Each structure stands twice: as structure tokens, then as C-alpha cells.
Amino acid sequence: MTHVILFALTFLVLLDSQWVQAQDVENVLSRLERRYQSTRDLYASFTQIVRFGVTGNTQLFAGKLWMRKGNRYRIEMEQQTIVTDGKTVWTFSELNKQVLIDKFRDDANAFTPDKVLVNVPKNYFANIIGNEKVDDGEILILKLVPREKKSLTKSMKVWVNTSEWLMAKVEVLDVSDNQTTYLIKDLKINEGIADNLFHFDIPSDVEVVDLRASQ
């Protein structure tokens, strides 16, 4: 779940005003990549809606993301907090009163904030599939389909509000027909994020499971 959240939220970068004028998707992805390269850090709050394909049941979560280049991120949801400083990953479960500690793995194929935009052109077929009219302007829609047949993701759609050039919505469909939708708000770019946000202070009353010792 962590990688999916990061993959979706990494698209929350500001877009260039020439985005609309791009006639081919390669130019669009190139502009996205260059814009991301100028993004040092970001903060966003989001609502995550999961619709399960088999049962049709729906779950809703709210969360916040802080991210800085160098594989540093912090995701806070009601029952779970995930933090990494690029070397160590802490996963805290409020429900289980447990913290899992593991090494951060720098996987070139992983959906991490530092890699996803760079990897989109080679890992996904991408198309601009349409637009939607809204009160404050226009929404453009980008669809991504994995090139790899064994991918766990069937497709992804990203909605971009052209009045502010910010991401408004991301929709991910996996191979089990589970649909995860992210509604984005309160996006802030390059405002500076304190170092201590990327380190997790372990509460005294929780169980600690250090997975690094067995590796």
C-alpha cells in the first residue's frame, strides 16, 4: 500500500503552463519530469477511497504526506504512520501498538518519489484521454497503462486542474479490480520541511520489531 500511495502522490507537482499545448505524450512526460526535478519538497493532505472489486465494499481514509528528495517521506493516516529518512523505514500501527523497523531499499523499479516520474516513459504507455469542465476551469486527464504484463497495476488516471496547474485526483486500478482513488488538497511546494519529520520517535508503550537484525 505504501508504494501505491507514493506513486500516486508523487504526481502532485506543479505543471508548466505549456502543458496544454503539448501535442504528444512524450512532451508531457518530459515536462512532468523536468518540473519534478525542480521540486525539493512537498506537503499534501489527501483522501484515499478504496473500492474492492470482489465485494464492492468501500473504505475511506484521510492522510497527510511530507516528502523531500533523497527518498525522505512521512505518511500519516488515522491508524498508521510510515516514515523514512532514506536509510531506515519505520511503520507504526496505532491499532496494534507496534513499530516495524526495516532498511530502506533503493529499488530502481519501486514506486518511490525520486524515481516514479523518471520511470514512467519506459514502464508505462501513456495517453491524454480527455478533459472535463469544472467551475474554475478545465481538468485534463492522463491515463497510464503498464508495459509489463506482470504488473500489479492495470491502469492509472491522473486529473490536472488547468486553472492552478495542480493535481486534483488520482485513480489506480489493480489486477484484482480494486480501485483506489486519491483526492488531493492543500498542496504546498518547496516551503522547507524540518529534518525531524523524517525520523520517527518511537513511543515508550509500543512493541518494537526490528527486521534489520534478521537480514
N, C-alpha and C positions, 0 to 999 in steps of 0.2 A: 504493500500500500504506500509505503514511503516514497518509492521511486516514482509511482504514478503521480502522487501529489507534486513532487519536484518537477517532473516532466511538464505537467500542466502549468504550474505556476511560473516556470521559467519564461513562459511566453508573455509575462506581464510587463515587458519592456516597452518604452515609448517607441512609436513608429515615425518614420520620416514622412514629411508632407508629400513627397513624390510617390508614396506607396500606391495611390490610386492610379497614377499614370503608368505604372509598370505593366507591360503587356504580356510578359511571360513570367511564370512562377519562379524561374531561376533568379531573375532580378529581385523578386520579392524576398526570397530566402536569403539572398546576398545582402539585401538592405537590413533584414532582421538580424543577421549575424553581425554585421558591422555596428548596428545600434547596440546590440548586446555587449559587444566588446567595449563600448564606452560607458557601460553601466557598472559601477564599482560595487554598489549595494542597493538593496531594495527592501521595502516593507509592504505587506499587503494583508488585509483581512479577507476571508473568503467563507462561503457557504458551500459545503460538499453534499450533494444529493446522490445517493446510490439506489438504483432500481435493479433488483435481482431478476435475471432473465427467467429462471426456472419457476420461482414462486410469484413473481410480480410484486413482492413486498418492497417497500421503500424505507430507507434510513436517511436521516438528515444530521449533519454535523456542522458546527461552526469552528473556525480556526483562524490562527494568525501565523504569518511567515516572516521571518527575518533572514536575509541572505547576503553574503558577501563573497566576492570572488575568492578562489582558493579553497573551494569546497567547504565553506563555512555556512551553516544554516541552523535555524531553530524553528520548529513547527510546534505550535501549542494548540491542542484541542481539549475538549472537556475532560476526557478520560486518559489522554496520552500526550506526552511531550517527547519530542525527538530532537537531539542536539548533537552537532559535531563541530569540532574545530579543525577538521581536515586530517586529523590523526586518530582521534578516538570518537566513537559514537555512543551516546547514552540514550537509552529508550526507557522512559519511565511510565509505568502503568499505575494510574491512580486507583483503579479498581482492585488490582492485585497487590498494591503496595510493594512493588518490585521494580528494581532498576537493572536492566541488562547493559553491560559494558562490553563493547567489541571494538576491533580495529576498523578504521575506515579503509575500504578497499577501492583503490583507484582503477576501476574497470572502464576500459575505453568504450564498452558497449552499454554501460549503465546509464540510466536516466538521471544524471546529476546536473545541477545548474550550470557547471562550467563546460559541459560537453554537448548538451542536447541540441543547441542551435547549430553547432558545428557539424553534428552528425546527421541532421535532418536531410540534407540533399542526397547523401549516399545511402541512408537507411529507409527513406520513405519516398513514395510517389506523392507529389503534392499538386493540388489544383485549387484555383479560385472558383468557387461553385455558385456564388451569387451574392445578393445583398438584401438588406431589409431596411425599411423606412422606420425611424423612431422619431419621437417628439423633438429631440435635439439634433437630428441629422440623419446619418446613414450608418448602417452596420455592414461591414464586408465579412464574408465567410470563407475561410481557408480549410480545405479538407486534406488530411494526411492518411495515406494507406501504406502499411509496412511493405518493404520489398521482400523481407524474409518471410517465407511461408510458415515457419515455425513460431513466428512472433505470437505473444500472448495478447496483443492488441489487434483488433480487426481494423479499426479506423479511429480517427480523431478529427474533431471540428473545432475551429477557433473563430470567435466573433470579435471583430475590432470596431470600436466606435470611432468614426472618422471625425467627429466634432472635437474630440480630445486626443485622438490617436492613442487610446489606451485599450487594453484588453477588457472586454466586458463579460465574456463567458467562454468556457472550455468544456467540450463534451467528449468522453472517451468510451468506446465500445470494445469490450474484450471478447475473447473467443467463446466464452460461456454466455454471451449475450447480456452480461451485466453492463449497465450504462451508468457511468459516473459523470456528474455534471458539477462544474465549479462556477459559482457566481462571484465575481471579483469586485471589491470596492476598497476605498482608502489607500490606493497605491501611492507610494512615495519612493522617489528615485534619488540616489546619491545625496542623501541627507546626513550620512555618517551614522554608523552603528557601533556602539561600545563593544570592546573585545569581550567583556564578561558575559555577554549574551550567548556566546558560542562555547561556553563551558557550563556544565550542569552541576550545581551544588546539590549533592545527594542528601535528602532528609535523613535524620537520625533514626526514624522509626520504620524504615523500609528494608526489605531483603535486597541484598546486592548479589547479582550473579555475574561474575567476571569471566566472559567467554575467551578472553585473550590467553588465559593460562593453559587452555587445552589445545592451543594452536601452535 
